[in-house]
């Protein structure tokens, strides 16, 4: 009796490769900064870590709203230097701490308007540890307060417990020695303050946009020619 004919050699088949399991925060990607237009559009409709860095009190909300309306992102030789050096410093963070550079914009678990783009991260278990990169002309004795607010906001959005802040000092845009770094632990009390201020900012921003929309609609008044054509 002839042997049964096997259409496929199942025993010798290569095992199927499964996609690596993503951590929960990795499922909350909104945009990628490599797509500049989409990234800026998404940021305009929420509160980012850059916004949170400026939210020192309720008095800072008005300035944050005006910045949202203007849409301007100030550039200088210092910011350009930071952008140029960021990949180099990120490579140091990858080599020394296993950080992966990132250009992704994430939203918080319970509010899609709360946004953050960390410079990098690594995943420990299912939780991220973040990386934030800075350049400075001055030696740091500690992380400046406005950068701490940025870091705490990112930790809140991504659900991280700590962040590696890496900075490189320079003199006239020439780096002075290797980067330095320090771990910043999550501070839920400070995060609660930032979330409250961010929600106030969003509420006032929504009201201000509605008011401007009404003003724009009432600006146009049909003139005599329009009235004649319509008669």
Secondary structure as UniProt FT lines:
FT   TURN            11..12
FT   HELIX           24..27
FT   STRAND          29..32
FT   TURN            33..34
FT   HELIX           36..44
FT   HELIX           49..54
FT   HELIX           58..60
FT   HELIX           61..70
FT   HELIX           77..97
FT   STRAND          100..101
FT   STRAND          104..107
FT   TURN            112..113
FT   STRAND          114..116
FT   STRAND          120..124
FT   TURN            125..126
FT   STRAND          127..136
FT   HELIX           145..158
FT   STRAND          162..171
FT   TURN            172..173
FT   STRAND          174..175
FT   STRAND          180..185
FT   HELIX           188..219
FT   HELIX           224..230
//
